[in-house]
């Protein structure tokens, strides 16, 4: 069973940057397409970005040009570099397989709050 541990969130001012990390246990991780998702209070969980095991990336329109997803297969880790953050980016961020529906168990997520 793969376990996912997200980290790197925090409070940042609009226009600031954060780098999220997602560490995954399990050897099957490196062969799977992984995604970063986010869920704001009262809203559905949305896919933010995804990356194949070969490094091909895809982004939701609302983060294109601002976020960069990457991965280190040797470290079983996926990253999300978030730049030029906006208050609308405030959410709990999670990583998991992309697409669903057969997800790994969801981790605890990491809270990102963008506020002045």
N, C-alpha and C positions, 0 to 999 in steps of 0.2 A: 504494500500500500504506500503510495507516494504521499509524503507530507510536504506542505507548502508553507513557508514562513516569509511573510512580507515585512519589510522594514524601510526606514528612510523618510517617512512622512513627518509632518510638523506644521508649524504656523509660519507663513511667509507673506510678505506684502505683495500686492499686485505688481507684476513685472518681474518678480523674483524667480528663482530656480530651485528645484529640488531634484535629487536623484533617488529613485526607489530601487530596491533590490528584492528579488524573490529567490530564496534558496529552496531547492527541491531535493528531497531524498529519493533514492531509487534509480536504477540504471536505465530505465526506459525513457527517462526525461529527455535525453539528448536526441532522441529520434522523433520527438513530437513537436508539432506546431504549438507554441505557447502564446498566450495573450494576456494583456493587462486589461482589467475591467474596472469600472468604478460605479459606485452607488451612492447617490445623494439621498438625504432624508426624504422619504415619501415618494421616491422615484424607483424605476426599474434599474436593474444592473445593466450597464451598457458596456459593449466592447470598445476599448480605446485604441488598442493597437495589437498587432500580432506579428509573430516572426516564426518562419519555418526553421527546421534544424539546419538548413543550408544558409540561413540568414536573409531570406527574402522577407520584406516587411510590407505591412499594410496598415493604414491609419484611418480612423474615423475623421470625417471632414472637420469636426470641431477642434481637432488637435493638430491637423496637418500644418507643417511648418514650424510648430512649437515643441512638439514632443519627439523623442527619438527612442525607439526600442532596440535593444541589443541583447546578446546572450553570450555566455561563456560555457560551452558544453563540457569542458573539463571540470569546471567548478559547479556544474548543475545549477547555474544561476541566470536569471533573466533580469534585465535592468530597464528602467524607464527614466530617461533624462527629460525633465519637464522644464521648459523655459518660458519666459514671458507669461507667467501664470496669471490667471484671471479669477475673480471671485466665483465665477461659474464653474471653475475646476474643483471647488470644494466638494469633497466626497471621501468615502472610504475606498481605497484602491486595493484590488485583489489581482492575483495572477492565477491562471489555470489553463487547461487545454483550450485550444481554439480550432474549430468550433465545438460546441456541445453536440448532443446533450449529455454524453457520457463523461462528465467531468470527474476529476479527482475530488476528494473531499476538500471543501473550501477552507483556506486558512483564516486567520483572524483579521486579515487585512491591515492596512496602515492608513491612518487618518491624515488627510491633507486639508489644511484650512488656509484659504487665501483671503486675507483681510488686512485693512490698514488700521 
